[in-house]
């Protein structure tokens, strides 16, 4: 599966945990459009958002941003 068609780690986390984008946005403290842009790879999380997401998803920033393969 190419990077373009691979699910974003945020999408995988949401789906594995039965969360809607709205639910995830509330957990992450961001708006639904922000989650949508992250999942569509139109924007990348930065700063405090990136740190919160890494803690929430139990992954490194490199894994979340696709620099390093996430362990399954």
MODELLER restraints for C-alpha pairs under 7 A, 6 or more apart:
rsr = mdl.restraints
at = mdl.atoms
rsr.add(forms.Gaussian(group=physical.xy_distance, feature=features.Distance(at['CA:8:A'], at['CA:39:A']), mean=5.57, stdev=0.5))
rsr.add(forms.Gaussian(group=physical.xy_distance, feature=features.Distance(at['CA:9:A'], at['CA:64:A']), mean=6.08, stdev=0.5))
rsr.add(forms.Gaussian(group=physical.xy_distance, feature=features.Distance(at['CA:10:A'], at['CA:39:A']), mean=6.46, stdev=0.5))
rsr.add(forms.Gaussian(group=physical.xy_distance, feature=features.Distance(at['CA:11:A'], at['CA:39:A']), mean=6.13, stdev=0.5))
rsr.add(forms.Gaussian(group=physical.xy_distance, feature=features.Distance(at['CA:13:A'], at['CA:57:A']), mean=6.86, stdev=0.5))
rsr.add(forms.Gaussian(group=physical.xy_distance, feature=features.Distance(at['CA:14:A'], at['CA:20:A']), mean=6.65, stdev=0.5))
rsr.add(forms.Gaussian(group=physical.xy_distance, feature=features.Distance(at['CA:14:A'], at['CA:24:A']), mean=6.74, stdev=0.5))
rsr.add(forms.Gaussian(group=physical.xy_distance, feature=features.Distance(at['CA:21:A'], at['CA:32:A']), mean=5.99, stdev=0.5))
rsr.add(forms.Gaussian(group=physical.xy_distance, feature=features.Distance(at['CA:21:A'], at['CA:35:A']), mean=6.53, stdev=0.5))
rsr.add(forms.Gaussian(group=physical.xy_distance, feature=features.Distance(at['CA:22:A'], at['CA:32:A']), mean=5.55, stdev=0.5))
rsr.add(forms.Gaussian(group=physical.xy_distance, feature=features.Distance(at['CA:25:A'], at['CA:31:A']), mean=5.52, stdev=0.5))
rsr.add(forms.Gaussian(group=physical.xy_distance, feature=features.Distance(at['CA:25:A'], at['CA:32:A']), mean=5.43, stdev=0.5))
rsr.add(forms.Gaussian(group=physical.xy_distance, feature=features.Distance(at['CA:25:A'], at['CA:35:A']), mean=6.25, stdev=0.5))
rsr.add(forms.Gaussian(group=physical.xy_distance, feature=features.Distance(at['CA:28:A'], at['CA:52:A']), mean=6.72, stdev=0.5))
rsr.add(forms.Gaussian(group=physical.xy_distance, feature=features.Distance(at['CA:28:A'], at['CA:53:A']), mean=6.65, stdev=0.5))
rsr.add(forms.Gaussian(group=physical.xy_distance, feature=features.Distance(at['CA:37:A'], at['CA:43:A']), mean=5.60, stdev=0.5))
rsr.add(forms.Gaussian(group=physical.xy_distance, feature=features.Distance(at['CA:38:A'], at['CA:44:A']), mean=5.61, stdev=0.5))
rsr.add(forms.Gaussian(group=physical.xy_distance, feature=features.Distance(at['CA:38:A'], at['CA:45:A']), mean=6.85, stdev=0.5))
rsr.add(forms.Gaussian(group=physical.xy_distance, feature=features.Distance(at['CA:50:A'], at['CA:61:A']), mean=6.86, stdev=0.5))
rsr.add(forms.Gaussian(group=physical.xy_distance, feature=features.Distance(at['CA:54:A'], at['CA:60:A']), mean=5.75, stdev=0.5))
rsr.add(forms.Gaussian(group=physical.xy_distance, feature=features.Distance(at['CA:54:A'], at['CA:61:A']), mean=6.15, stdev=0.5))
rsr.add(forms.Gaussian(group=physical.xy_distance, feature=features.Distance(at['CA:62:A'], at['CA:68:A']), mean=5.25, stdev=0.5))
rsr.add(forms.Gaussian(group=physical.xy_distance, feature=features.Distance(at['CA:63:A'], at['CA:69:A']), mean=5.70, stdev=0.5))
rsr.add(forms.Gaussian(group=physical.xy_distance, feature=features.Distance(at['CA:63:A'], at['CA:70:A']), mean=5.14, stdev=0.5))
